[in-house]
Amino acid sequence: MTAQHGAPESQTLGALVHQLTQQVPELIRSEMRLAQAEVAEKGKRAGVGVGMFSVAGLLAFFAFGSLVATAILALALVVDAWLAALVVALVLLAGAAVAGLVGRNKVAEAGPPAPERAIEGLKEDLATVKGDHHG
């Protein structure tokens, strides 16, 4: 056996550091390849589901349009057709305004899109590797 692959007790600190610097990048590359393969596999599985959700959304959109037309036709029995269409349009615009305001508030509450916890974890990992972190 070579000194590099011998028992850790018989290796010098320099040999261990050299071995570490060679193995860590390969480990990271292996983990990245594994992550890519896993994401690709899950993406293929999810593709069919996303397609079906898209079809469901399109059909729901058409159904909503039909309901809007039904509301206009029903209201036209009581008032002129143009007024019925205007009333339904104003109700829809009011609903859109409320949904827009609620959505804007929710986005503002979410904060910045940066993954703050992940960034902090990476900083701690780097500090540990550099030997600056004593926890």
C-alpha positions, 0 to 999 in steps of 0.5 A: 500500500502507498503512504497516501492510502495507508492507515490515517495514523501513519500519514502525515498531515500534509498527505492527508490534506493533499488527499482531501483536496483531491477527493473533495472535488470528485465527491462534489462532482459525484453529488452534482451528477446524482442530483442532476440524474434525480431531478431529470427522473423526477422531471420526466414523471412530473411532465405528464402531471403538468400536462394534465393540470394544463388541460384541466386549467384550460377546461376550467377557463372555458367553463368560467367563460360559459358561466360569465355568458350565462350570468349576462344572459340571465341578467339580460332578462331583467335589464338591457343586454348591454347593461347586463354585460357591463354589470358582469364586467364590472363585478369581474374587474372588482374581483380582479382588483381584489385578487391583485391587491391580495397577491401583491401583499402576499408577494411583499410579505415573502421578502427577497427571493434569495435563499437566505438560509442556504446562503448562510449554511454555505458561508458556515461550511466555507468558514469550517473548511477554512478553519475559521469556524469554532462551533 
